[in-house]
Amino acid sequence: MVLFSIEMRPLILVAASALGVAAAWAVNFRARLRRVGHHLLPRFFLLIALYERLPELTSIYGDEREWESFSDKILSCLSKIRDAADGMSLNDQEPQAVQTELGSRNGQELLHTASSWNVERSVHRVSDAVDRCLLPYLQSQEEVAMLLRDYLPKPKQSWEAFIDTKLEDSEKAFFGLNQHHANIDDELEALKACGRLVIQFISEIQNVSKVIKGATRGSKEKAPDTRRKQRPNFYTEVKVFYATDRKITEDAEYVGERSVERGLHYGLVVVGIPNVHKAGYLEAPTGNSEEANPLKHVVILSIDTTLRGDRTGFIRKINEELDQKGSGFKHNIFLYIHGYNVHHKDAIKRAAQLKYDLQLEGVVIVYSWPSKGTLWGYQHDGEVIKLTASYLESFIQTILSEVCSDAKVHILAHSMGNRALIKALQGIQPRNDSLPQPMGSLTNVIFAAADETRTEFENMVTSLRRGTEGAKVPPRITVYSSICDIALHTSKMLHWKVRLGDTRSFFERPNREDNSPDVVEDNSPDVVDASGVDASRVHHSYYGDVPEVIRDIQELLTSSSAEERARQGNAVIKPVSYNDKLFYAFNPKMLKKVFHSLKVQLER
């Protein structure tokens, strides 16, 4: 029996050859994927660093023509990067979500291969756009290159050689910058974050250009002025206490390394806040020529490091400060725990700005943990924050038990600082089962843009409730989150888990092996969404940068629940419900659109 005619045999051979080539390509493609590291990450860090230094750039290019030339070139480069992404960065539907709609295993594999090919192609196109357009121009600008020296390779220096000068082998492996670490889904997350950042960057440069042109030509178009009524030649002194497990140098500088000494260091800093200060701003000198001036900038005026390891003296100073205040909020204690990529002095300034903007009458304390203070320090910061948790636990226990008994204690942690706070609160509870009274002073616990998982948060909430059963009023728990937080999108890329500070972490019930109830089902932790507000450049520091959020925190500290705040006539937050869970939002229309989009996806 003849299966194929003689005429068909050449066609069969060609088809078989084509199939063989396709199979070899597929094998080679998978091998190449395994070798692909995070090509975008170092370039993404460069874009973030450039974006965050926009105020300094406006000082360097102070003349309108100089700024126009610089901004036109940067906008041209950013447009090429945006176009190179080819829409991949704005596609929130991940490969796994699409694959679930396909019935066959072969269909899933084909879709994943196609998606992987599109992602890899977009990664290389975006990387090429950065390297060919943006990189040479930034390197040619001497002042800009100096400003970005920690993120910008030198001329003719490859990214690989540059990264070798910045990171250890373990850090390169963590970031996926070594040759053998790859995850195509991680690259998709990088594309999304990069696309969002570039779009925001383009918009802000255009807005800055309008303001500069308006100011230069005497136009009526000016930046909105939300400053307090100006009093000439005055500034306000704000006291900030601190406790730290950072290493102190011979020059009395606290650095991004852990102290080898046992126990914490304590101190007191006086910060000057100018009376021209705008709520939500940390006024600072711009460029290399301007010097810090307390009449114009947030400036550290004095540092008292004489306490060092004297815990008793530190508590005595806090109690003395509380006793000196008048009525009202005289016994408020506000403990601030900073996040990733923060230097000690920057944490102090932020705490002073928060006290001033919140109009808080009481004591502000910073817990300053040894962050490296650089975008490249994410792995370092993630490791040291684990060790910080036990020190923070002991410190919170000291504040709750040794400061005057009628003090109200409020705690706010930001970003990675939430990891230490969550662990610390879990550790405190078992010891306090027999001591409910000190826990009664813990009034508010605020988790802002938390770089931690919802599972860890729920474990802490359960533990906190158990430890405060004897308190007359249990502490109010508030989570400030955002769907637009680019920093947490990047964290998700590195951990492949949605972070607590991303509102989407509350959209679904987490998987719990013991089938225990969801701690947020009763709406007791207030979830306040900050998506869509005029936030910081990466939408990660809205708790201190956005006047509306600051105002909401101020009202929160006066013992108003989110429900009560939302009912007020001039409320900045409004209730939004989803799946029987009540959220609160500064921009409810935006959150409702997200809920509708999610519902449509689930129905499909």
Secondary structure as UniProt FT lines:
FT   TURN            6..8
FT   HELIX           9..35
FT   HELIX           40..52
FT   HELIX           54..60
FT   HELIX           64..85
FT   TURN            86..87
FT   HELIX           88..90
FT   HELIX           95..99
FT   TURN            100..101
FT   HELIX           105..129
FT   HELIX           130..134
FT   HELIX           135..140
FT   HELIX           142..147
FT   TURN            148..151
FT   TURN            155..156
FT   HELIX           159..166
FT   HELIX           169..175
FT   TURN            179..180
FT   HELIX           184..216
FT   TURN            217..218
FT   TURN            232..233
FT   STRAND          235..244
FT   STRAND          246..248
FT   TURN            250..251
FT   STRAND          254..258
FT   STRAND          265..274
FT   TURN            275..276
FT   TURN            279..280
FT   TURN            287..289
FT   TURN            294..296
FT   STRAND          299..308
FT   HELIX           311..324
FT   TURN            330..331
FT   STRAND          332..337
FT   HELIX           344..358
FT   STRAND          362..368
FT   HELIX           375..377
FT   HELIX           378..402
FT   TURN            405..406
FT   STRAND          408..414
FT   TURN            415..416
FT   HELIX           417..432
FT   TURN            433..434
FT   HELIX           436..439
FT   TURN            440..441
FT   STRAND          442..448
FT   HELIX           454..467
FT   TURN            468..470
FT   STRAND          476..481
FT   HELIX           486..495
FT   TURN            500..501
FT   HELIX           503..506
FT   TURN            513..514
FT   TURN            519..522
FT   STRAND          526..529
FT   TURN            531..532
FT   TURN            537..538
FT   HELIX           542..545
FT   HELIX           547..557
FT   TURN            558..559
FT   HELIX           562..567
FT   TURN            569..570
FT   STRAND          574..578
FT   TURN            579..580
FT   STRAND          581..585
FT   HELIX           588..603
//
